[in-house]
Amino acid sequence: MSFIEIQQVDLHEPFGNKFGRWSRRFILSAGGIFLITGLAKITSSFGRAEILDFADPIFGISFRHVMLLVGTLELIISTICLFGECIKIQAGLVAWMASSFAIYHWGRSFIGWHQPCPCFGNNTDLLHIVPATVDLIIKWVLIYLLAGSCFMSFLIWKHK
């Protein structure tokens, strides 16, 4: 195998065939999750839900602006996950975003804010889903993203 062939193998399947396929599937699923949640946040930010005009307890700006900013970041990360080629950057971005969400949710709990996350604004009403159910789903998705990105980070570190 020449040097160029080794680089191509490392780029697309850095952990061998089995883990390479798993890591690619994880990154694609994370990209899909960020695409869906990013679009939901952006569309919700233009909604009329009363909570959108309240100040976020962590950032001190309106939930509407927080959702617009975070939704845009999620769409950028989604694009990188779905169309990028560098698994290290993709895994790092997923880990960064997932850990940021975890810290945000922990911070809300720490200050005594126990209401469901208004991440989807009016979309929960449109889909006839109870906000507490959406909040629980979001927490499980967050666990999936954190666990998967931590596992990938470990594999990347071990591969070095």
C-alpha positions, 0 to 999 in steps of 0.5 A, spaced: 500 500 500 502 506 498 502 512 502 496 515 498 492 509 499 493 509 507 491 516 507 485 514 503 483 509 508 484 513 514 480 518 512 474 514 510 475 508 515 480 510 520 478 505 525 478 499 520 472 496 517 467 495 523 468 501 527 469 505 520 462 503 518 459 505 525 462 511 526 460 514 519 453 511 521 453 515 528 456 521 524 450 521 519 445 520 524 447 526 528 447 530 522 440 528 521 438 529 528 441 536 528 438 538 521 431 536 524 432 540 531 435 546 527 430 546 522 425 546 528 428 551 532 428 556 527 421 555 524 419 555 532 423 562 533 418 565 528 412 562 532 407 566 536 408 562 543 408 567 549 415 563 552 419 565 546 419 573 548 421 571 555 428 571 557 432 565 557 434 564 564 442 562 562 443 567 557 438 573 559 436 574 552 429 572 549 428 564 547 426 566 540 434 569 539 437 563 543 433 558 538 435 562 532 442 562 534 442 555 536 438 552 530 443 556 525 449 552 529 445 546 528 444 547 521 451 548 520 454 542 524 448 538 520 451 540 514 458 538 516 456 531 518 452 530 512 457 532 507 464 533 510 469 528 510 474 529 516 471 524 521 475 528 527 472 534 526 465 531 525 466 528 531 469 534 535 463 538 533 458 533 535 461 532 542 462 540 543 454 541 541 452 535 545 456 537 551 454 544 550 446 542 551 448 538 557 451 543 560 445 548 558 440 543 561 444 542 567 445 549 568 437 550 568 436 545 573 442 548 577 438 555 578 431 551 579 428 552 572 424 545 571 420 547 566 420 543 559 425 546 554 422 550 549 426 548 544 420 546 539 416 552 541 409 551 537 411 545 534 409 541 539 402 544 539 402 543 531 404 535 532 399 534 538 405 532 543 406 534 550 412 538 551 414 534 557 414 528 552 418 532 547 423 534 553 424 527 555 425 525 548 430 530 547 434 528 553 435 521 551 437 524 544 442 528 548 445 522 551 445 518 545 449 524 542 454 524 548 455 517 549 456 516 541 461 522 541 465 520 547 466 513 544 468 516 537 473 521 541 476 515 545 477 511 538 480 517 535 485 518 541 486 510 541 487 510 534 493 515 534 
